[in-house]
Amino acid sequence: MGLVGVIRRGLFRLSTCVHSRIFRMPLFVLIAVVMMNFAANSVLSRAGIYLFGMDPLLFSGIRLGSGAVMLAALVSLRGGWPALDRARSLTAGALLIYLVPFSLAYLTLPSGVGALILFGVVQITMFAGSALAGTQPTLRQWLGMGIAMAGLGWLLWPSETLALDGLGVAFMALAGVGWGVFSLRGRGSRDPLADMGLSFVVLLPAAFVLMLLGGGWSPAGAVVAVVCGGVTSGLGYALWYRVLPQIAATTGAVAQLSVPVIAIIAGAVLLGEVVTFDIVMASMVVLGGIGVAVMRR
């Protein structure tokens, strides 16, 4: 066996080991790992774009390309690429709608605040999607969503201690819609690693365009973008697709309530972001409202 064969065999064993060990973790551990990855995406994106001065389009392109390379390697070594159909194309489109505005938003938004807006809009999108699909919301669910929207209104209302950039908020809201649709579509995935890999690979041309359109870069920002793409996005999203079919929609929604809290704490500790009274109170109202809407009696 030649050197290439030895390397390929070794990589195949590594891929098999990663797939078997990670994807067979207890469900609650998988959920915790996914939520930490989601929070890390916010903190890493804010660090790469704001702290290290990376152009957001370039950051998005590197993040997308890194995720595609990581997942394509794992899927190719394991074998079994799914066919690209209309449904998977729409899923990839939803991923792109999330990724690019997400990076643009972090030009101006703190990581924790951005995560709170993102997941508030995500839950509203998933709530609306379920309603449009024929699931009639209960009075308690309407009340919970109303509370959550009031909390977002509190967060977005300008004050002496907190005045958010309107364009940044709009970008993050758009990212939330994209991620909400992406999550809804992920519930039907039978092969999460392959479906996620295909979504990223299909978007490789878009990644190259984003990198060409992007402006300034920094070595530190590029490293952060690679980690954000290959690890916390690519593998993190594949884990999320793995978890989604095994849990109730309400469980997934409740689990995501932890993400803004983790991001706010991590942003304060790692990036020195200020946590004001308005942020804390608005976070409690938003997360409390979502909790009322999704938790069972």
Backbone as CSV, one residue per row, in Angstrom:
resi,resn,N_x,N_y,N_z,CA_x,CA_y,CA_z,C_x,C_y,C_z
1,MET,0.852,-1.200,0.000,0.000,0.000,0.000,0.885,1.246,0.000
2,GLY,0.650,2.165,-0.948,1.452,3.372,-1.034,1.134,4.354,0.074
3,LEU,1.934,5.441,0.073,1.768,6.459,1.110,0.382,7.090,1.056
4,VAL,-0.106,7.344,-0.166,-1.430,7.957,-0.314,-2.510,7.039,0.261
5,GLY,-2.349,5.734,0.002,-3.325,4.785,0.528,-3.320,4.725,2.037
6,VAL,-2.107,4.786,2.615,-1.992,4.769,4.077,-2.662,5.996,4.680
7,ILE,-2.395,7.164,4.073,-2.989,8.410,4.575,-4.507,8.358,4.457
8,ARG,-4.983,7.884,3.306,-6.435,7.814,3.102,-7.083,6.868,4.106
9,ARG,-6.427,5.717,4.328,-6.976,4.762,5.283,-7.007,5.351,6.687
10,GLY,-5.940,6.081,7.035,-5.888,6.708,8.355,-6.966,7.765,8.522
11,LEU,-7.169,8.565,7.476,-8.212,9.591,7.539,-9.593,8.972,7.615
12,PHE,-9.779,7.850,6.904,-11.071,7.169,6.959,-11.359,6.682,8.379
13,ARG,-10.336,6.100,9.018,-10.514,5.644,10.390,-10.799,6.807,11.328
14,LEU,-10.108,7.932,11.105,-10.354,9.117,11.930,-11.775,9.605,11.745
15,SER,-12.243,9.666,10.484,-13.608,10.119,10.208,-14.628,9.207,10.867
16,THR,-14.399,7.888,10.753,-15.313,6.925,11.363,-15.337,7.071,12.873
17,CYS,-14.144,7.284,13.448,-14.045,7.452,14.908,-14.784,8.702,15.366
18,VAL,-14.566,9.816,14.637,-15.241,11.072,14.988,-16.750,10.908,14.903
19,HIS,-17.213,10.292,13.804,-18.653,10.117,13.615,-19.250,9.242,14.707
20,SER,-18.576,8.112,15.016,-19.146,7.171,15.988,-19.113,7.723,17.398
21,ARG,-18.024,8.393,17.768,-17.896,8.870,19.139,-18.740,10.111,19.401
22,ILE,-18.695,11.061,18.480,-19.441,12.304,18.687,-20.938,12.087,18.531
23,PHE,-21.352,11.425,17.463,-22.773,11.319,17.166,-23.474,10.286,18.037
24,ARG,-22.699,9.504,18.834,-23.322,8.558,19.737,-23.246,9.001,21.188
25,MET,-22.908,10.243,21.427,-22.942,10.783,22.781,-24.380,10.772,23.294
26,PRO,-24.565,10.772,24.628,-25.911,10.921,25.167,-26.573,12.187,24.626
27,LEU,-27.886,12.138,24.460,-28.601,13.229,23.810,-28.411,14.555,24.528
28,PHE,-28.472,14.539,25.868,-28.351,15.807,26.597,-26.961,16.408,26.420
29,VAL,-25.931,15.549,26.269,-24.579,16.048,26.041,-24.480,16.680,24.656
30,LEU,-25.081,16.019,23.659,-25.091,16.579,22.311,-25.766,17.947,22.280
31,ILE,-26.893,18.061,22.973,-27.608,19.340,23.002,-26.743,20.420,23.637
32,ALA,-26.071,20.097,24.747,-25.212,21.069,25.422,-24.064,21.504,24.519
33,VAL,-23.450,20.550,23.811,-22.350,20.869,22.900,-22.833,21.776,21.779
34,VAL,-24.011,21.480,21.236,-24.564,22.299,20.154,-24.822,23.729,20.626
35,MET,-25.406,23.893,21.812,-25.716,25.231,22.300,-24.438,26.042,22.539
36,MET,-23.387,25.383,23.033,-22.113,26.085,23.226,-21.504,26.480,21.889
37,ASN,-21.670,25.635,20.869,-21.200,25.993,19.536,-21.958,27.183,18.980
38,PHE,-23.278,27.214,19.176,-24.079,28.339,18.708,-23.610,29.650,19.358
39,ALA,-23.401,29.604,20.672,-22.934,30.796,21.374,-21.544,31.197,20.902
40,ALA,-20.688,30.206,20.660,-19.327,30.490,20.189,-19.348,31.179,18.827
41,ASN,-20.309,30.828,17.972,-20.409,31.487,16.672,-20.590,32.992,16.829
42,SER,-21.429,33.410,17.782,-21.643,34.835,18.007,-20.384,35.511,18.527
43,VAL,-19.752,34.902,19.526,-18.561,35.500,20.134,-17.406,35.534,19.133
44,LEU,-17.188,34.439,18.402,-16.099,34.390,17.428,-16.327,35.373,16.279
45,SER,-17.567,35.465,15.808,-17.854,36.384,14.704,-17.639,37.831,15.133
46,ARG,-18.108,38.164,16.314,-17.898,39.526,16.823,-16.406,39.810,16.992
47,ALA,-15.659,38.837,17.505,-14.218,39.019,17.701,-13.497,39.190,16.365
48,GLY,-13.812,38.320,15.413,-13.126,38.389,14.130,-13.433,39.648,13.351
49,ILE,-14.696,40.086,13.386,-15.117,41.231,12.579,-14.844,42.563,13.284
50,TYR,-15.191,42.658,14.556,-15.063,43.935,15.275,-13.684,44.089,15.916
51,LEU,-13.233,43.056,16.620,-11.980,43.153,17.359,-10.768,43.075,16.433
52,PHE,-10.790,42.142,15.469,-9.636,41.942,14.585,-9.782,42.646,13.242
53,GLY,-10.889,43.338,13.035,-11.050,44.170,11.842,-11.249,43.433,10.538
54,MET,-11.822,42.219,10.587,-12.046,41.433,9.374,-13.277,41.953,8.646
55,ASP,-13.195,42.070,7.333,-14.369,42.445,6.555,-15.452,41.375,6.713
56,PRO,-16.690,41.762,6.976,-17.738,40.757,7.245,-18.030,39.834,6.066
57,LEU,-17.941,40.350,4.825,-18.169,39.484,3.667,-17.042,38.470,3.526
58,LEU,-15.811,38.926,3.722,-14.671,38.016,3.673,-14.759,36.988,4.791
59,PHE,-15.153,37.434,5.973,-15.316,36.520,7.105,-16.364,35.461,6.772
60,SER,-17.483,35.889,6.188,-18.545,34.942,5.816,-18.049,33.930,4.793
61,GLY,-17.285,34.421,3.802,-16.776,33.526,2.773,-15.817,32.482,3.324
62,ILE,-14.892,32.916,4.191,-13.941,31.975,4.792,-14.674,31.007,5.711
63,ARG,-15.615,31.510,6.476,-16.394,30.649,7.371,-17.148,29.590,6.574
64,LEU,-17.791,30.010,5.509,-18.558,29.089,4.673,-17.644,28.079,3.989
65,GLY,-16.521,28.565,3.438,-15.593,27.669,2.766,-14.960,26.668,3.713
66,SER,-14.604,27.103,4.920,-13.999,26.206,5.902,-14.981,25.121,6.328
67,GLY,-16.230,25.514,6.536,-17.251,24.532,6.878,-17.444,23.517,5.762
68,ALA,-17.410,23.998,4.510,-17.581,23.102,3.370,-16.432,22.100,3.279
69,VAL,-15.193,22.569,3.463,-14.032,21.682,3.384,-14.080,20.625,4.485
70,MET,-14.373,21.048,5.711,-14.426,20.121,6.840,-15.490,19.042,6.618
71,LEU,-16.680,19.455,6.269,-17.778,18.494,6.107,-17.613,17.632,4.861
72,ALA,-17.092,18.232,3.782,-16.880,17.452,2.570,-15.857,16.342,2.811
73,ALA,-14.813,16.641,3.596,-13.807,15.625,3.898,-14.427,14.476,4.690
74,LEU,-15.217,14.804,5.692,-15.826,13.762,6.522,-16.824,12.923,5.733
75,VAL,-17.659,13.593,4.931,-18.664,12.860,4.165,-18.005,12.013,3.078
76,SER,-16.983,12.535,2.396,-16.323,11.797,1.324,-15.620,10.557,1.849
77,LEU,-14.964,10.688,3.001,-14.264,9.544,3.576,-15.246,8.480,4.057
78,ARG,-16.377,8.936,4.571,-17.392,7.988,5.022,-18.165,7.410,3.859
79,GLY,-18.368,8.239,2.823,-19.143,7.828,1.658,-20.625,8.107,1.847
80,GLY,-21.360,8.169,0.708,-22.808,8.311,0.799,-23.324,9.724,0.679
81,TRP,-22.907,10.458,-0.388,-23.439,11.800,-0.612,-24.904,11.714,-1.049
82,PRO,-25.772,12.554,-0.498,-27.177,12.563,-0.944,-27.308,13.306,-2.271
83,ALA,-28.418,13.071,-2.949,-28.678,13.765,-4.212,-29.155,15.187,-3.926
84,LEU,-28.719,16.110,-4.771,-29.157,17.499,-4.636,-30.523,17.639,-5.290
85,ASP,-31.534,17.932,-4.466,-32.877,18.134,-4.987,-33.368,19.524,-4.586
86,ARG,-34.599,19.811,-4.931,-35.150,21.145,-4.657,-35.186,21.433,-3.162
87,ALA,-35.569,20.442,-2.363,-35.672,20.640,-0.916,-34.312,20.979,-0.315
88,ARG,-33.274,20.254,-0.721,-31.941,20.515,-0.176,-31.389,21.846,-0.680
89,SER,-31.766,22.228,-1.894,-31.354,23.540,-2.413,-31.969,24.666,-1.588
90,LEU,-33.230,24.509,-1.225,-33.898,25.510,-0.389,-33.260,25.585,0.995
91,THR,-32.857,24.435,1.529,-32.185,24.414,2.828,-30.865,25.161,2.757
92,ALA,-30.101,24.931,1.680,-28.840,25.649,1.498,-29.079,27.146,1.363
93,GLY,-30.143,27.525,0.667,-30.472,28.944,0.541,-30.782,29.584,1.881
94,ALA,-31.506,28.852,2.738,-31.800,29.369,4.080,-30.521,29.541,4.886
95,LEU,-29.563,28.623,4.719,-28.278,28.731,5.411,-27.537,29.989,4.978
96,LEU,-27.562,30.291,3.685,-26.886,31.490,3.180,-27.560,32.759,3.694
97,ILE,-28.897,32.745,3.751,-29.632,33.910,4.261,-29.271,34.175,5.715
98,TYR,-28.948,33.123,6.445,-28.496,33.298,7.831,-27.050,33.790,7.903
99,LEU,-26.145,33.167,7.158,-24.716,33.389,7.355,-24.251,34.815,7.055
100,VAL,-24.647,35.346,5.916,-24.116,36.646,5.493,-24.651,37.798,6.356
101,PRO,-25.971,37.934,6.549,-26.450,39.008,7.427,-25.925,38.879,8.857
102,PHE,-25.721,37.650,9.321,-25.178,37.409,10.657,-23.833,38.111,10.822
103,SER,-22.949,37.963,9.838,-21.637,38.612,9.900,-21.765,40.129,9.790
104,LEU,-22.612,40.596,8.897,-22.793,42.045,8.739,-23.317,42.682,10.023
105,ALA,-24.179,41.975,10.729,-24.749,42.518,11.961,-23.680,42.741,13.021
106,TYR,-22.657,41.889,13.031,-21.643,41.986,14.073,-20.600,43.071,13.815
107,LEU,-20.816,43.873,12.789,-20.042,45.108,12.669,-20.397,46.076,13.793
108,THR,-21.645,46.014,14.243,-22.117,47.013,15.209,-22.715,46.423,16.481
109,LEU,-23.221,45.201,16.433,-23.920,44.648,17.599,-22.968,43.903,18.519
110,PRO,-23.108,44.041,19.848,-22.375,43.178,20.781,-22.799,41.729,20.589
111,SER,-21.907,40.794,20.913,-22.180,39.381,20.631,-23.414,38.868,21.361
112,GLY,-23.554,39.199,22.644,-24.696,38.709,23.407,-26.013,39.297,22.938
113,VAL,-26.024,40.600,22.662,-27.240,41.255,22.171,-27.623,40.684,20.809
114,GLY,-26.620,40.478,19.955,-26.889,39.890,18.650,-27.505,38.507,18.768
115,ALA,-26.972,37.689,19.676,-27.511,36.343,19.879,-28.941,36.396,20.387
116,LEU,-29.241,37.354,21.262,-30.598,37.484,21.790,-31.584,37.859,20.687
117,ILE,-31.211,38.824,19.844,-32.075,39.199,18.726,-32.242,38.026,17.772
118,LEU,-31.132,37.350,17.462,-31.168,36.219,16.543,-32.150,35.158,17.012
119,PHE,-32.001,34.697,18.258,-32.821,33.579,18.704,-34.243,34.004,19.054
120,GLY,-34.437,35.284,19.351,-35.804,35.761,19.490,-36.544,35.676,18.169
121,VAL,-35.891,36.132,17.091,-36.505,36.084,15.760,-36.624,34.643,15.279
122,VAL,-35.629,33.808,15.617,-35.688,32.389,15.239,-36.950,31.740,15.798
123,GLN,-37.217,31.971,17.076,-38.377,31.344,17.702,-39.683,31.876,17.119
124,ILE,-39.731,33.167,16.820,-40.920,33.745,16.191,-41.120,33.139,14.803
125,THR,-40.020,32.962,14.058,-40.094,32.360,12.720,-40.586,30.924,12.790
126,MET,-40.045,30.143,13.730,-40.465,28.751,13.859,-41.915,28.658,14.330
127,PHE,-42.323,29.590,15.186,-43.697,29.656,15.654,-44.628,29.936,14.470
128,ALA,-44.243,30.921,13.646,-45.055,31.265,12.481,-45.079,30.123,11.475
129,GLY,-43.925,29.460,11.293,-43.864,28.342,10.362,-44.769,27.201,10.775
130,SER,-44.790,26.900,12.063,-45.664,25.840,12.562,-47.131,26.210,12.367
131,ALA,-47.443,27.499,12.608,-48.822,27.955,12.432,-49.256,27.852,10.971
132,LEU,-48.363,28.233,10.049,-48.683,28.157,8.626,-48.814,26.714,8.157
133,ALA,-48.101,25.809,8.842,-48.167,24.389,8.475,-49.434,23.714,8.982
134,GLY,-50.251,24.456,9.738,-51.521,23.912,10.185,-51.616,23.607,11.659
135,THR,-50.534,23.859,12.405,-50.564,23.646,13.847,-51.143,24.894,14.509
136,GLN,-52.338,24.792,15.032,-53.027,25.953,15.588,-52.429,26.323,16.944
137,PRO,-51.859,27.534,17.085,-51.270,27.935,18.366,-52.345,28.075,19.446
138,THR,-51.956,27.753,20.665,-52.861,27.916,21.794,-52.786,29.354,22.311
139,LEU,-53.718,29.693,23.196,-53.712,31.023,23.790,-52.413,31.266,24.555
140,ARG,-51.928,30.250,25.259,-50.681,30.390,26.019,-49.495,30.653,25.082
141,GLN,-49.485,30.004,23.922,-48.401,30.219,22.973,-48.436,31.630,22.397
142,TRP,-49.657,32.116,22.097,-49.776,33.497,21.623,-49.290,34.472,22.702
143,LEU,-49.672,34.201,23.945,-49.251,35.060,25.046,-47.731,35.061,25.182
144,GLY,-47.118,33.879,25.120,-45.665,33.779,25.242,-44.944,34.522,24.144
145,MET,-45.407,34.378,22.908,-44.779,35.088,21.809,-44.975,36.602,21.941
146,GLY,-46.135,37.004,22.457,-46.363,38.435,22.683,-45.400,38.996,23.710
147,ILE,-45.158,38.235,24.781,-44.197,38.662,25.805,-42.801,38.758,25.209
148,ALA,-42.420,37.741,24.423,-41.092,37.736,23.809,-40.907,38.933,22.884
149,MET,-41.915,39.253,22.101,-41.819,40.404,21.200,-41.747,41.710,21.970
150,ALA,-42.455,41.774,23.118,-42.354,42.966,23.964,-40.929,43.111,24.501
151,GLY,-40.314,41.976,24.876,-38.931,42.015,25.341,-37.976,42.480,24.263
152,LEU,-38.188,42.005,23.025,-37.354,42.487,21.924,-37.566,43.977,21.689
153,GLY,-38.820,44.424,21.820,-39.096,45.849,21.689,-38.368,46.663,22.738
154,TRP,-38.319,46.154,23.966,-37.584,46.806,25.047,-36.096,46.887,24.692
155,LEU,-35.548,45.780,24.189,-34.128,45.748,23.838,-33.808,46.739,22.725
156,LEU,-34.710,46.859,21.748,-34.445,47.690,20.580,-34.787,49.154,20.795
157,TRP,-35.531,49.451,21.880,-35.924,50.842,22.130,-34.706,51.635,22.610
158,PRO,-34.358,52.749,21.928,-33.159,53.506,22.326,-33.286,54.055,23.752
159,SER,-32.185,53.982,24.499,-32.155,54.534,25.850,-30.791,55.173,26.087
160,GLU,-30.617,55.775,27.267,-29.344,56.412,27.574,-28.217,55.392,27.712
161,THR,-28.540,54.178,28.101,-27.513,53.156,28.323,-27.360,52.193,27.150
162,LEU,-28.342,52.172,26.238,-28.282,51.217,25.137,-28.993,51.786,23.913
163,ALA,-28.237,51.994,22.852,-28.800,52.450,21.581,-28.188,51.581,20.485
164,LEU,-28.979,50.669,19.941,-28.473,49.722,18.960,-28.565,50.293,17.549
165,ASP,-27.617,49.908,16.712,-27.611,50.326,15.320,-28.762,49.656,14.576
166,GLY,-29.594,50.463,13.930,-30.778,49.942,13.262,-30.455,48.973,12.143
167,LEU,-29.414,49.269,11.352,-29.047,48.386,10.251,-28.526,47.051,10.784
168,GLY,-27.761,47.106,11.860,-27.268,45.870,12.468,-28.414,45.004,12.970
169,VAL,-29.403,45.644,13.570,-30.584,44.907,14.045,-31.333,44.276,12.873
170,ALA,-31.472,45.024,11.778,-32.179,44.496,10.603,-31.447,43.292,10.025
171,PHE,-30.131,43.373,9.947,-29.347,42.245,9.438,-29.518,41.016,10.334
172,MET,-29.488,41.231,11.649,-29.604,40.089,12.553,-31.011,39.499,12.510
173,ALA,-32.019,40.343,12.340,-33.385,39.832,12.211,-33.516,38.967,10.957
174,LEU,-32.903,39.410,9.856,-32.924,38.621,8.628,-32.201,37.293,8.836
175,ALA,-31.069,37.340,9.548,-30.338,36.107,9.861,-31.208,35.170,10.685
176,GLY,-32.001,35.729,11.602,-32.890,34.916,12.428,-33.948,34.205,11.607
177,VAL,-34.489,34.891,10.606,-35.467,34.260,9.718,-34.818,33.108,8.965
178,GLY,-33.598,33.345,8.445,-32.893,32.297,7.728,-32.619,31.081,8.596
179,TRP,-32.160,31.312,9.836,-31.861,30.201,10.727,-33.137,29.493,11.171
180,GLY,-34.218,30.236,11.350,-35.481,29.615,11.724,-35.977,28.670,10.643
181,VAL,-35.930,29.109,9.385,-36.333,28.254,8.265,-35.393,27.056,8.159
182,PHE,-34.099,27.300,8.328,-33.104,26.230,8.274,-33.381,25.167,9.339
183,SER,-33.741,25.594,10.544,-34.030,24.658,11.624,-35.304,23.878,11.357
184,LEU,-36.319,24.547,10.828,-37.568,23.856,10.506,-37.335,22.761,9.467
185,ARG,-36.508,23.056,8.477,-36.247,22.089,7.427,-35.371,20.949,7.925
186,GLY,-34.563,21.209,8.938,-33.652,20.192,9.445,-34.326,19.074,10.208
187,ARG,-35.554,19.276,10.619,-36.238,18.256,11.404,-36.480,16.978,10.606
188,GLY,-36.476,17.068,9.290,-36.725,15.881,8.485,-35.468,15.192,7.987
189,SER,-34.301,15.622,8.435,-33.055,15.044,7.935,-32.830,13.639,8.485
190,ARG,-32.539,12.695,7.583,-32.226,11.329,7.990,-30.721,11.084,8.052
191,ASP,-29.952,11.917,7.394,-28.493,11.801,7.410,-27.927,13.197,7.651
192,PRO,-27.845,13.632,8.920,-27.488,15.021,9.218,-26.116,15.425,8.707
193,LEU,-25.118,14.543,8.818,-23.773,14.897,8.366,-23.751,15.132,6.862
194,ALA,-24.366,14.225,6.088,-24.375,14.358,4.635,-25.212,15.557,4.185
195,ASP,-26.378,15.754,4.786,-27.227,16.882,4.403,-26.545,18.215,4.718
196,MET,-25.888,18.288,5.882,-25.201,19.525,6.233,-24.013,19.753,5.308
197,GLY,-23.272,18.662,5.025,-22.138,18.790,4.110,-22.569,19.274,2.743
198,LEU,-23.676,18.734,2.235,-24.183,19.149,0.923,-24.590,20.618,0.939
199,SER,-25.237,21.061,2.016,-25.652,22.469,2.110,-24.457,23.400,2.009
200,PHE,-23.368,23.054,2.687,-22.170,23.892,2.643,-21.479,23.814,1.283
201,VAL,-21.343,22.606,0.726,-20.640,22.435,-0.544,-21.376,23.145,-1.670
202,VAL,-22.708,23.077,-1.668,-23.499,23.761,-2.691,-23.233,25.263,-2.668
203,LEU,-22.912,25.785,-1.491,-22.687,27.224,-1.343,-21.231,27.637,-1.569
204,LEU,-20.370,26.710,-1.991,-18.966,27.068,-2.239,-18.808,28.198,-3.269
205,PRO,-19.555,28.188,-4.389,-19.434,29.335,-5.309,-19.767,30.667,-4.622
206,ALA,-20.779,30.653,-3.760,-21.118,31.870,-3.018,-19.988,32.260,-2.084
207,ALA,-19.305,31.271,-1.495,-18.177,31.555,-0.608,-17.062,32.263,-1.366
208,PHE,-16.765,31.789,-2.562,-15.712,32.422,-3.368,-16.096,33.851,-3.748
209,VAL,-17.359,34.058,-4.101,-17.830,35.411,-4.440,-17.684,36.336,-3.234
210,LEU,-18.082,35.852,-2.053,-17.969,36.660,-0.841,-16.511,37.019,-0.543
211,MET,-15.610,36.068,-0.756,-14.196,36.351,-0.508,-13.641,37.372,-1.501
212,LEU,-14.122,37.310,-2.737,-13.686,38.285,-3.734,-14.239,39.677,-3.438
213,LEU,-15.474,39.734,-2.939,-16.097,41.022,-2.634,-15.577,41.630,-1.343
214,GLY,-15.054,40.791,-0.452,-14.603,41.261,0.850,-13.397,42.178,0.755
215,GLY,-13.277,43.022,1.746,-12.171,43.980,1.781,-11.036,43.530,2.677
216,GLY,-10.786,44.337,3.733,-9.636,44.102,4.595,-9.712,42.803,5.376
217,TRP,-8.528,42.262,5.679,-8.465,41.025,6.446,-7.323,41.124,7.444
218,SER,-7.289,40.200,8.357,-6.197,40.112,9.329,-5.910,38.641,9.580
219,PRO,-4.643,38.282,9.884,-4.323,36.875,10.155,-5.165,36.301,11.298
220,ALA,-5.302,37.071,12.380,-6.088,36.585,13.522,-7.548,36.413,13.134
221,GLY,-8.086,37.369,12.368,-9.469,37.264,11.930,-9.699,36.069,11.023
222,ALA,-8.711,35.770,10.163,-8.837,34.617,9.272,-8.839,33.310,10.057
223,VAL,-7.986,33.217,11.080,-7.950,32.018,11.919,-9.286,31.828,12.627
224,VAL,-9.833,32.930,13.157,-11.125,32.862,13.839,-12.213,32.415,12.865
225,ALA,-12.181,32.930,11.630,-13.184,32.554,10.633,-13.097,31.069,10.286
226,VAL,-11.878,30.531,10.210,-11.698,29.113,9.905,-12.254,28.248,11.031
227,VAL,-11.946,28.626,12.272,-12.475,27.877,13.424,-13.996,27.971,13.459
228,CYS,-14.506,29.176,13.232,-15.949,29.398,13.248,-16.643,28.590,12.148
229,GLY,-15.986,28.443,10.990,-16.584,27.706,9.896,-16.444,26.207,10.023
230,GLY,-15.211,25.745,10.278,-14.953,24.314,10.284,-15.448,23.588,11.513
231,VAL,-15.399,24.261,12.661,-15.716,23.590,13.924,-17.093,23.989,14.446
232,THR,-17.227,25.257,14.867,-18.467,25.647,15.542,-19.652,25.770,14.589
233,SER,-19.385,25.950,13.282,-20.492,25.991,12.320,-20.696,24.632,11.672
234,GLY,-19.706,24.160,10.911,-19.873,22.921,10.171,-20.233,21.736,11.042
235,LEU,-19.357,21.403,11.987,-19.628,20.270,12.864,-20.783,20.570,13.814
236,GLY,-20.858,21.818,14.293,-21.938,22.186,15.207,-23.306,22.050,14.565
237,TYR,-23.433,22.478,13.300,-24.722,22.396,12.624,-25.072,20.951,12.274
238,ALA,-24.052,20.146,11.937,-24.313,18.730,11.682,-24.839,18.046,12.945
239,LEU,-24.268,18.416,14.087,-24.773,17.890,15.357,-26.214,18.326,15.594
240,TRP,-26.519,19.570,15.266,-27.862,20.099,15.450,-28.860,19.333,14.591
241,TYR,-28.491,19.058,13.334,-29.363,18.270,12.468,-29.523,16.852,13.004
242,ARG,-28.482,16.351,13.675,-28.567,15.025,14.280,-29.533,15.014,15.461
243,VAL,-29.522,16.103,16.234,-30.340,16.185,17.444,-31.803,16.458,17.111
244,LEU,-32.069,17.313,16.138,-33.427,17.793,15.866,-34.470,16.685,15.699
245,PRO,-34.205,15.644,14.905,-35.246,14.624,14.739,-35.519,13.823,16.011
246,GLN,-34.624,13.884,16.999,-34.773,13.074,18.204,-35.495,13.797,19.340
247,ILE,-35.760,15.088,19.152,-36.371,15.849,20.232,-37.626,16.549,19.736
248,ALA,-38.493,16.868,20.673,-39.692,17.636,20.335,-39.306,19.063,19.964
249,ALA,-40.141,19.707,19.150,-39.859,21.088,18.755,-39.742,21.992,19.979
250,THR,-40.579,21.721,21.008,-40.529,22.541,22.216,-39.202,22.367,22.950
251,THR,-38.675,21.141,22.957,-37.394,20.901,23.618,-36.277,21.659,22.917
252,GLY,-36.286,21.636,21.591,-35.278,22.374,20.846,-35.368,23.862,21.085
253,ALA,-36.582,24.363,21.157,-36.765,25.794,21.398,-36.282,26.182,22.787
254,VAL,-36.618,25.375,23.795,-36.188,25.674,25.157,-34.667,25.604,25.264
255,ALA,-34.062,24.606,24.622,-32.604,24.462,24.679,-31.914,25.704,24.133
256,GLN,-32.476,26.281,23.072,-31.852,27.450,22.467,-31.957,28.702,23.341
257,LEU,-32.780,28.651,24.370,-32.853,29.790,25.290,-31.520,30.010,26.007
258,SER,-30.711,28.960,26.098,-29.433,29.094,26.797,-28.402,29.844,25.972
259,VAL,-28.558,29.903,24.657,-27.527,30.462,23.789,-27.269,31.946,24.055
260,PRO,-28.302,32.814,24.086,-28.010,34.219,24.375,-27.366,34.430,25.741
261,VAL,-27.769,33.635,26.727,-27.174,33.771,28.063,-25.689,33.435,28.019
262,ILE,-25.346,32.323,27.353,-23.944,31.935,27.223,-23.170,33.009,26.463
263,ALA,-23.761,33.529,25.385,-23.073,34.529,24.571,-22.878,35.837,25.327
264,ILE,-23.879,36.249,26.105,-23.750,37.483,26.883,-22.622,37.361,27.902
265,ILE,-22.583,36.225,28.613,-21.530,36.004,29.617,-20.160,35.921,28.949
266,ALA,-20.062,35.147,27.861,-18.781,34.992,27.168,-18.323,36.314,26.559
267,GLY,-19.258,37.091,26.014,-18.896,38.383,25.454,-18.373,39.339,26.505
268,ALA,-18.972,39.306,27.689,-18.508,40.168,28.780,-17.134,39.738,29.276
269,VAL,-16.926,38.424,29.417,-15.664,37.912,29.957,-14.528,37.995,28.948
270,LEU,-14.798,37.576,27.703,-13.732,37.463,26.704,-13.516,38.738,25.888
271,LEU,-14.590,39.476,25.632,-14.483,40.653,24.773,-14.675,41.962,25.521
272,GLY,-14.945,41.881,26.811,-15.130,43.097,27.603,-16.391,43.863,27.270
273,GLU,-17.424,43.190,26.768,-18.667,43.870,26.424,-19.442,44.243,27.683
274,VAL,-20.058,45.396,27.637,-20.795,45.909,28.795,-22.183,45.280,28.841
275,VAL,-22.559,44.803,29.999,-23.897,44.241,30.207,-24.699,45.231,31.040
276,THR,-25.658,45.905,30.409,-26.437,46.937,31.090,-27.701,46.338,31.707
277,PHE,-28.350,47.151,32.529,-29.621,46.751,33.152,-30.666,46.452,32.085
278,ASP,-30.718,47.276,31.034,-31.692,47.062,29.959,-31.472,45.719,29.265
279,ILE,-30.207,45.364,29.027,-29.907,44.091,28.378,-30.367,42.928,29.243
280,VAL,-30.064,42.998,30.538,-30.444,41.916,31.449,-31.954,41.758,31.524
281,MET,-32.663,42.873,31.709,-34.107,42.801,31.870,-34.799,42.392,30.568
282,ALA,-34.347,42.953,29.446,-34.941,42.588,28.168,-34.691,41.108,27.872
283,SER,-33.512,40.617,28.226,-33.199,39.200,28.029,-34.144,38.323,28.837
284,MET,-34.402,38.702,30.087,-35.300,37.929,30.929,-36.710,37.897,30.351
285,VAL,-37.169,39.039,29.821,-38.520,39.096,29.254,-38.609,38.253,27.981
286,VAL,-37.614,38.386,27.084,-37.620,37.627,25.833,-37.575,36.132,26.117
287,LEU,-36.620,35.718,26.923,-36.461,34.277,27.200,-37.632,33.743,28.002
288,GLY,-38.152,34.554,28.913,-39.321,34.130,29.674,-40.538,33.942,28.780
289,GLY,-40.730,34.876,27.836,-41.862,34.770,26.908,-41.769,33.538,26.038
290,ILE,-40.563,33.260,25.534,-40.383,32.058,24.711,-40.619,30.807,25.558
291,GLY,-40.163,30.860,26.795,-40.376,29.735,27.694,-41.864,29.467,27.920
292,VAL,-42.655,30.529,28.123,-44.107,30.378,28.294,-44.715,29.758,27.041
293,ALA,-44.227,30.156,25.867,-44.819,29.681,24.616,-44.504,28.219,24.332
294,VAL,-43.316,27.768,24.717,-42.904,26.427,24.270,-42.972,25.365,25.367
295,MET,-42.982,25.761,26.614,-42.994,24.756,27.665,-44.388,24.170,27.858
296,ARG,-44.415,22.901,28.135,-45.693,22.256,28.388,-46.091,22.470,29.835
297,ARG,-47.381,22.347,30.076,-47.888,22.523,31.425,-47.404,21.376,32.299
